[in-house]
């Protein structure tokens, strides 16, 4: 049985559920690509929300990327996020947010990006997430592998299942 | 349909599946506690294994901890792991391993532990994981909140479902 959302997580309520959509990515060091994406924001009644994500190639359906993490609210304007990626990258973020019932926007800027010894270098990541009722859009910018900070990913998803 | 395990992940094969068991934790700054745990190691055919974990209180069944991450093999003796925790903590690890069919042991030592501004400080984490056929045991040691590096968690789980 699903417990009620923890009161501290109320600003995260617009995120909850299963989302599906499509996105595209580009970066100077790689070929541009398109992907199909599934994102889930869930909770267990504790003061955090769980984030899981996976993408597949839009052309051949092969799995591409995956990431997992957690969000928690600090106060009325600030939240934090941590993310782990299978490519050996972890990120800690602080975000400024506005959450207003069915609409939500947060701009996360990385505080720290740590990588395992065999991973590619990533210096800085920003993640902008907007929700308008059942539509979620995001942009990811990053400075990585010696390139300057720049736009990397954008996607649009629809909520296909409530929490 | 489940794709075959990526060849690079063969040393991780003994981990795959759903595990359940119990553990206990202690640290100078908190009351000792017991927990029920569920761990899942899964893959999508890519060169990494996904790790998801959650615990509940052994006394009242309330959710306690949760963490998520990824493992990947570097070579015949070394693997890497990244983990995110809802308490605002991320860890990157390098581990020395021996994997031999049904038995497996890895000792992960943190390369970096990063925390969000509102999180408690964690300086160092080691995670020792042993598998003997369908039994998994682990120990976690850490240096946190100003305390010296010391044992924190131990647990024993049984594989309840193969991958």
Interface residues (C-beta under 8 A of the other chain):
Chain A: X44 X45 X46 X48 X50 X52 X54 X63 X66 X68 X69 X70 X72 X74 X80 X81 X82 X83 X84 X85 X86 X87 X88 X89 X90 X91 X92 X93 X94 X111 X112 X114 X115 X116 X117 X118 X119
Chain B: X44 X45 X46 X48 X50 X52 X54 X63 X66 X68 X69 X70 X72 X74 X80 X81 X82 X83 X84 X85 X86 X87 X88 X89 X90 X91 X92 X93 X94 X111 X112 X114 X115 X116 X117 X118 X119
